[in-house]
Amino acid sequence: MSSNLSQLVLDRRTLLALLGAGGAAATLAACAGGAPAAGGSSSGGSSNLRSGFSQAPVKVPSQYAGRTAILFWAPFTGVNFEAVQALFTAFNESQDEIYAAAESQGSYADLNQKYTAALQARQVPDIVCFPERQWLQFWQADSLAPLDRYFDDEWSLDVYMQNYVGEGTAGGETFVVPFARSTPLFYFNKDRFREAGLPETGPTTWTEFAEMSPALLALDAGGQSLKPMAFSAEDAWFGQSHIWAWGGRWSTDTEVTADAGPAAEWLQWKKDFIHRDGFGYMAKAAMTDFQTGVAAATHGSTASLRGATEAAEFEIGTAFMLGHDAPGPKVPTGGSGLSIVKAESQERQDACAELFRFLAEPENSAQWHASTGYLPIVTAAQETQTVKDLVAADANFGTALKQVANAQTADPIGWYQSAVTEINAAMAQVYGDGADVASVVSSLQGKLEGIFDQNAESIAKVLAS
């Protein structure tokens, strides 16, 4: 991700200001439960059409000419985008009425910025996906269509892992169906752990890992000491699990609690682990350092499993996220789902729903899991031979499935990109610069309170629905 995009801060007020007074008025009407606009939901919910918004340019290959073309702006690159393209090709070949195109936009932050610009220009894709609950800012801007009208006995929220479906609803309606969902994992180099005489199962707690680290630090890595752990400047997602492991939260339903104590205790522990003991460091690209053997361990998403396995020249091990002094902490749900963008065409929106239905078929969900490492989010996919064979061949995919039981939605303040940016920056100050923890936490508390205040009404509405 480019440095300017990683600093993107987009909250409700900023987004509504960018979209103009008309967007703000529409959002206020929707939040107030007013009558749907013309072309609204047949079920009596919010509107699904938005006049004046048209489809962004899409290239249709000649063999698919004459079909209804739909466009997905994907926040995936590399192996994961190739897997999306394979699924879309399968969909396009499975029927003769719809052509689905996928275009990589880079990262989630890239997509966030480009989609905001598209809303300003009123020329939008048909499908987008944003991580966890970060789609709420675009729901507030009245840019996403409700999906409940499409559900039936064969395809509905019932087919997905249930601890992920609630993140797609707001105001009593569904705006996201799960697709590229994940949890964070602890990745480690099994070969180096064996060489150091350490258990091949890896650690279960940070206390245990700290005890293992001197043995790893004693190993050579290209003329330098092997670093036990590589962190990054964008570890907020992993930080959510850490603060839970230390008994705290970034926020409750009604207030920010970053300065309540556990966050400072955890960050001081990590500061000592990195800067006093020399067991870790903040890398420019932590997963790259891990894959190339510079570091013995790092954090990563289940979505990195396939790419990391193919890139590394050693045996990768995975474990649950580490607890403080007890194993198996709660972990935040991760990844994203699929949303339909409001525009002027009902035909395209209906076509998008057909694609979503196809992607929710168990074998297609299983193939997405096998190709990427994202979870087989459709429950029935776990019973396919594809998933059973995969877990039998690579236990790391089984680790990801087992840890789902510990997954839950992030604290409410973490639903907003602006807050995630601030948490990233605070963690990086401690991890990278060894900054004074008390000062960092105090400053973060104030910044998060400002973001929470801007979004308190929406948080309350979502939690009440």
Long-range contacts (C-beta under 8 A, 24 or more apart in sequence): 1-106, 1-107, 1-109, 1-110, 1-234, 2-110, 5-106, 5-107, 5-109, 5-110, 5-113, 6-109, 6-233, 6-234, 6-421, 6-424, 7-421, 8-109, 8-112, 8-113, 8-417, 8-421, 9-417, 9-418, 9-421, 10-112, 10-113, 10-116, 10-137, 10-417, 10-418, 11-137, 11-416, 11-417, 11-418, 11-451, 11-454, 11-455, 12-137, 12-140, 12-416, 12-454, 12-455, 12-458, 13-454, 14-418, 15-116, 15-137, 15-138, 15-140, 15-141, 16-140, 16-141, 18-116, 18-119, 18-120, 19-119, 19-120, 19-141, 23-119, 23-141, 23-142, 26-141, 26-142, 27-140, 27-141, 27-142, 30-142, 30-171, 31-140, 31-171, 31-457, 31-458, 31-461, 33-171, 39-346, 41-146, 41-148, 41-149, 41-173, 42-149, 43-146, 43-148, 43-149, 45-146, 45-148, 45-149, 45-172, 45-173, 46-142, 46-146, 46-171, 46-173, 47-142, 47-342, 48-145, 48-146, 48-149, 48-340, 48-342, 48-346, 48-349, 49-145, 49-342, 49-343, 49-344, 49-345, 49-346, 49-349, 50-142, 50-143, 50-342, 50-343, 50-344, 51-344, 52-122, 52-344, 53-119, 53-122, 53-123, 53-124, 53-341, 53-342, 53-343, 53-344, 54-122, 54-123, 54-124, 54-343, 54-344, 55-123, 55-124, 55-125, 55-126, 55-343, 55-345, 55-348, 56-118, 56-123, 56-124, 56-125, 57-123, 58-101, 58-103, 59-101, 60-99, 60-101, 61-99, 64-92, 64-99, 67-96, 67-97, 67-98, 67-99, 68-97, 68-98, 68-99, 68-347, 68-348, 68-351, 69-98, 69-99, 69-100, 69-101, 69-348, 70-98, 70-99, 70-100, 70-101, 70-126, 70-127, 70-348, 70-351, 70-352, 70-355, 71-101, 71-103, 71-125, 71-126, 71-127, 72-100, 72-101, 72-102, 72-103, 72-125, 72-126, 72-127, 72-128, 73-103, 73-105, 73-111, 73-114, 73-115, 73-125, 73-127, 73-128, 74-102, 74-103, 74-104, 74-105, 74-111, 74-129, 75-105, 75-106, 75-107, 75-108, 75-110, 75-111, 75-129, 75-130, 75-336, 76-104, 76-180, 77-104, 77-106, 77-107, 78-307, 79-306, 79-307, 79-310, 79-371, 79-372, 80-180, 80-303, 80-306, 80-307, 80-371, 80-372, 80-374, 82-371, 83-367, 83-368, 83-371, 83-372, 86-367, 86-371, 87-359, 87-364, 87-367, 87-368, 88-355, 90-364, 91-355, 91-358, 91-359, 94-358, 95-354, 97-351, 98-351, 98-354, 98-355, 100-351, 100-355, 108-134, 108-336, 109-417, 112-417, 119-143, 124-341, 124-343, 125-341, 126-340, 126-341, 126-343, 126-348, 126-349, 126-351, 126-352, 127-338, 127-339, 127-340, 127-341, 127-352, 127-355, 128-339, 128-341, 129-176, 129-179, 129-180, 129-336, 129-337, 129-338, 129-339, 130-336, 130-339, 131-334, 131-335, 131-336, 132-167, 132-332, 132-333, 132-334, 132-335, 132-336, 132-409, 132-410, 132-414, 132-415, 133-167, 133-409, 133-410, 133-414, 133-415, 133-462, 134-415, 134-416, 134-417, 134-420, 135-175, 135-176, 135-336, 135-337, 135-339, 136-170, 136-415, 136-416, 136-458, 136-462, 137-416, 137-417, 138-339, 139-170, 139-175, 140-458, 142-342, 143-341, 143-342, 144-175, 144-176, 144-339, 144-340, 144-341, 144-342, 145-175, 145-339, 145-340, 145-341, 145-342, 145-349, 146-173, 146-174, 146-175, 147-173, 147-174, 147-175, 147-176, 147-177, 147-340, 147-353, 147-356, 148-173, 148-174, 150-350, 150-353, 150-356, 150-357, 154-357, 155-356, 155-357, 155-360, 159-360, 159-378, 159-379, 159-380, 160-360, 160-377, 160-378, 160-379, 161-375, 161-377, 161-378, 161-379, 161-404, 163-333, 163-404, 163-407, 163-408, 164-333, 164-337, 164-377, 164-407, 166-409, 167-333, 167-337, 167-409, 168-337, 169-462, 169-465, 170-461, 170-462, 170-465, 171-461, 171-462, 171-465, 172-465, 175-339, 176-336, 176-337, 176-338, 176-339, 177-337, 177-338, 177-356, 177-360, 178-337, 178-377, 179-335, 179-336, 179-337, 179-338, 179-359, 179-368, 179-374, 179-377, 180-303, 180-335, 180-336, 180-337, 180-368, 180-372, 180-374, 181-333, 181-334, 181-335, 181-336, 181-337, 181-374, 181-375, 181-377, 182-301, 182-302, 182-303, 182-333, 182-334, 182-335, 182-373, 182-374, 182-375, 182-400, 183-301, 183-302, 183-321, 183-331, 183-332, 183-333, 183-334, 183-375, 183-400, 183-403, 183-404, 183-406, 183-407, 184-237, 184-238, 184-241, 184-299, 184-300, 184-301, 184-302, 184-321, 184-331, 184-332, 184-334, 185-299, 185-300, 185-301, 185-302, 185-305, 185-318, 185-319, 185-320, 185-321, 185-399, 185-400, 185-403, 186-297, 186-299, 186-318, 186-319, 186-320, 186-321, 186-322, 187-287, 187-290, 187-297, 187-298, 187-299, 187-300, 187-304, 187-308, 187-316, 187-317, 187-318, 188-296, 188-297, 188-316, 188-317, 188-318, 188-319, 189-290, 189-293, 189-296, 189-297, 189-312, 189-314, 189-315, 189-316, 189-317, 190-314, 190-315, 190-316, 190-317, 191-314, 191-315, 192-216, 192-219, 192-226, 192-293, 192-296, 192-314, 193-296, 193-317, 195-219, 200-317, 201-317, 201-319, 202-297, 202-317, 202-318, 202-319, 203-319, 203-322, 204-319, 204-320, 204-322, 204-323, 204-327, 204-328, 205-322, 205-323, 205-324, 205-325, 205-326, 205-327, 206-245, 206-269, 206-273, 206-322, 206-323, 206-324, 206-325, 207-324, 207-325, 208-322, 209-297, 209-322, 210-273, 210-277, 210-279, 213-273, 213-277, 213-279, 216-296, 217-278, 217-279, 219-296, 221-293, 221-294, 222-293, 222-294, 224-294, 226-293, 226-294, 226-295, 226-296, 227-279, 227-280, 227-281, 227-289, 227-294, 227-295, 227-296, 228-279, 228-280, 228-295, 228-296, 228-297, 229-273, 229-279, 229-280, 229-281, 229-295, 229-296, 229-297, 229-298, 230-280, 230-281, 230-282, 230-283, 230-286, 230-287, 230-289, 230-290, 230-294, 230-295, 230-297, 230-298, 231-270, 231-274, 231-280, 231-281, 231-282, 231-283, 231-286, 231-298, 231-299, 231-431, 232-282, 232-283, 232-284, 232-285, 232-286, 232-298, 232-299, 233-282, 233-284, 233-424, 233-428, 233-431, 233-432, 234-424, 234-428, 235-299, 235-424, 235-427, 235-428, 235-431, 236-414, 236-420, 236-423, 236-424, 236-427, 237-301, 237-332, 237-334, 237-420, 238-299, 238-321, 239-423, 239-427, 240-331, 240-332, 240-410, 240-411, 240-414, 241-321, 241-329, 241-330, 241-331, 241-332, 242-266, 242-270, 244-329, 244-330, 244-331, 245-321, 245-322, 245-323, 245-324, 245-329, 245-330, 246-324, 247-324, 249-411, 250-410, 250-411, 250-413, 250-414, 250-419, 250-423, 250-448, 251-411, 251-412, 251-413, 251-414, 251-448, 251-452, 252-411, 252-412, 253-412, 253-459, 253-460, 253-463, 254-456, 255-452, 256-413, 256-445, 256-448, 256-449, 256-452, 258-441, 258-444, 258-445, 258-448, 259-441, 259-442, 259-444, 259-445, 263-441, 263-444, 264-437, 264-438, 264-441, 266-324, 267-426, 267-427, 267-430, 267-437, 267-440, 267-441, 268-437, 269-324, 270-430, 270-431, 271-430, 271-431, 271-434, 271-437, 274-431, 274-434, 275-434, 280-431, 282-428, 282-431, 282-432, 301-334, 301-335, 301-373, 302-334, 302-373, 302-374, 302-375, 302-400, 303-334, 303-335, 303-372, 303-373, 303-374, 304-373, 305-372, 305-373, 305-396, 305-397, 305-400, 306-370, 306-371, 306-372, 306-373, 307-372, 307-373, 309-394, 309-396, 316-396, 317-396, 318-396, 318-399, 318-400, 319-399, 320-399, 320-402, 320-403, 320-406, 321-403, 321-406, 328-406, 329-406, 330-406, 330-407, 330-408, 331-403, 331-406, 331-407, 331-408, 332-407, 332-408, 332-409, 332-410, 332-414, 333-407, 333-408, 333-409, 333-410, 335-374, 335-375, 369-397, 370-397, 373-397, 373-400, 375-400, 375-401, 375-404, 376-401, 412-452, 412-459, 412-463, 413-448, 413-451, 413-452, 415-455, 415-459, 416-451, 416-455, 418-451, 419-448, 419-451, 419-452, 422-447, 422-448, 422-451, 423-448
